[in-house]
Amino acid sequence: MNKTKLYLHILEKIRKLETRKERGWRRLKRNGLFEVLGASDCILMNAYQAASGQPVTDLDTEGGNIELGLDSAYYSDPHKLFMNPNLGGPDGDQASWIKDKFQDQDPSRVVVFSHHTPVNLGGDELRDPDNPEGLWNEVVAALGNKIPGTWYFGHTHNAAVYTDTSAIGKAGCNGRRAGHGAIPYGESVTLQKSLDSGLIDYFPKTHLGPDDIRVRNGFATIEIDTNGSMTERFYEIADGETDAQQVWP
């Protein structure tokens, strides 16, 4: 396939994607974009379940932590390869839903989950800090100009536990990058510099073998007890193994 045909092929894929997105948006608008799920102390937004027609319910959020799952890609531009994450504007359905459900909550209890990142890889800068339509600023604004207590995100195929001296930590949020669950990747020079300078506590750098530039994949877990106490753990696992090793804390 030559360059011209490849370009046309990509444009056609984008056109079909936009068509499916528009159909999905009409369906979501009809059924309600967001779904409230969980136990008595958990709110989770789930556009997929809402699209399937499941009813929107409400619940008591007194005590414990509140988990907020965001769709950071739905409103992004496919022509930019979904690299401009956002909530869809301050008056959009997603931001309005957060304002309705979360503004009266203690922000330190809010645990945000998103695909895209609110902070750069090294942890020394928030992503798009001067852009009111950037993901970080839109989330903070939707929460009533309050900083969430913890934020888990992926996008970059790597992992990092950001410290209080990182940009996101200085803002008052525990930043957790957990995008190391699949495609093999190598040891990050940027994250090593951040570890040396105290911006992060952990990043994966256990190689799969003595002559292999790839490092182990992994995952993170969160346990929240009935008193609202949250325990976080990061794990790594070698290829072909079934037992993961806890590596942080």
Order of alpha helices (4+ residues) and beta strands (2+ residues): alpha-alpha-beta-alpha-beta-alpha-beta-beta-alpha-beta-beta-alpha-beta-beta-beta-beta-beta
